Amino acid sequence: MSPSIQTVSGKIFDFENPTPDMVCIEDIAHSLAYLCRFTGHSSEFYSVAHHSVLVSEILPPNLQLVGLLHDAAETYVGDVSRPLKAMLPEYEVIEARVWRVIALKFGLPEDLPWQVKQADNVLLVTEKRDLMVETDRTRESWAGFAAVKPLPKKLERWTSWMAKKIFLERFHSF
């Protein structure tokens, strides 16, 4: 039997042989709304769905859908921190396979545009400012992001239910 998971909708997602029919926007919205950023190490719950909505909102219209779905693979593979992900090349292969199927399902590019990566970093430094404890050690570890400016407005608090609802509304607006 191939390694697979069952999603909240009851679909089976096969990691070795994923197909677009295994992907469902409701599964994505639900999972990302209940998945906490920073592997749960933030001062309060902050979902990947919330993050994704905000990424999409700061992009030009032609990139907003890919911005909303840029972390959709985490629905199936979970949210792994950047430092750990860099140590797990096999994980990155699986994540890329999952992303390709999601991209095919929703007509998105296989490679994320640089503007999406840039918007993701803007949200990352905004989240760091609003949700993370700052120490001398953490300032040092974030030095590579010094040129990235956070959003001017402080992040709002969304419940998982709100994040799911807003994520789906945003998706259906395209």
N, C-alpha and C positions, 0 to 999 in steps of 0.2 A: 504494500500500500504506500502511495506517495505521501510525503509530509504535507499536511493540510490543517486548516482550522475551520471552524464553523463561525460565521458572522452572526450578528444580532438578527439579521433578516432570515437566517436559516440557510443561507448559501454556504457552500463549501468552497474555500479558496485553496487551490493546490499550488504550493510554492515552486515545485519543479516544472509544472506545465500550466501556468496561469493563462486564462483566456478572458477577453473583455466581458463575456457574459457572467463571469464570477464577480465582477466589480459592480457595485451599486452605490449611488450617491447617498442614499439614506444610511448605509453602513458606514460610509466615510464620515458623514456628518456626526453620527452617533459616537463612533469610536474617537474621533478627534476632539469632540466636546468633553469626553471623559478622560482624555489622556493629558496629563499635566506636563507642561514644559519643564525643562531643566531636570528631568528625571525626578520631579517632585521636590526639588531643593530650592523652592522659591518661598518668599515670606507668606504668600497666600496662594490658594489654588488659582492657576492661570492655564487655560486649556490651549492645546494646539489649534483647535478650531477658532478661538478668539484671535490668536496670533495670525492665523491664515486670513481671516477676514480683514484684519488691519493691514497686512502685507498687500492684499488685493486693492485696498482703498487708496494706497499711495502710488499706485502704478497707473500709467496711461491706459485708457479704455481697451486698447487692443491686447494688453497683457494682464488684465484684471482676472480673467478666468484661470490662467495658468498660475497667477499669484495666489488665488484662492486655493488651488489644488496642489501647490508645490510640495506640500508635506503629506499628500494623500497616501503615499506608500506606507507611512507610519500606521495607517489603519490596520495593515496586515503584519508589519514587521516590528512595530513598537517604536518609541522614540529613544534613540541611542544618542548620548552626548557626543558632540564633535570630537573631543579628544579620544574617547573610546572607539568611535567609528573609524578614526584614522589608524587604529591598531588592529582592525578587523577587516582585512581586504575581502574575505569571503562574504561577510555581511554586506559590504558595498555591492558585490556582484548580485546578490539576491535582491537587495533594495532596488538596484538599477533594472533588474528583470521585472519586478513588480511595477516600477514607474512606467516602463515601456508599455505594459498592458493598460495601465490607467490612461496614459497619453493617447494610446490607440482608441480606447473607449470614448474619450471626450474630445478627440481631434486636437490634441496639444502637441507641442514639439517634444521630441525625445530628449533633447538637451535643453535644460533651463536657460532662458535668455539671461544675459549678464544683468539686465535691469531688475529681474526677479531676485537674483542673488544679492544685488545691492540693497533692494528693499527689505529682504530678509535680514541683512546686517543692520539696517536702520532700526528694525523692530528689536533685534537682539540687543543692541546697546540701550534702547528705550526700556526694555524689560530688565536689563541689568540695573539701570538707574532706579527703576520703580519697584523691583521685586527681590533684589539680591542685597545681601549684607556686603558692605565694602570694608576691606582691610588693606593694609600695605601689601600683603601677599596677593590678594585678588586684583588690586590695581596693576600689579606687575603682570599677572596672567592675562589681563585684558589689554595690555599695551598695544597689541597689534590692531586694535580697533580705535585707536586715538583719533584718527582722521574721520571716523564715521560719527555724524551728528545725530543724536536722538531726536525723536519727535518733540515738539515744544509742549504738547499737552500730556499730562500725567495719565497713565492707563486707568480705565474704569474697571470696576469689578463686575464680572459676569458669572452667573451660575452656569453649570453644565447645560441645563435646560435652555437657558437664554442663548448660549453659544451655539447649540445645535440649531435652534430656531433661526437665529440670525444668519448662520452659515448657509442653511437651506434657502432662506429668502434671497440671500446674495447670489447663490448658484442659479436659482430660478429667474433672476433678473437678467441673465445673459441670454 
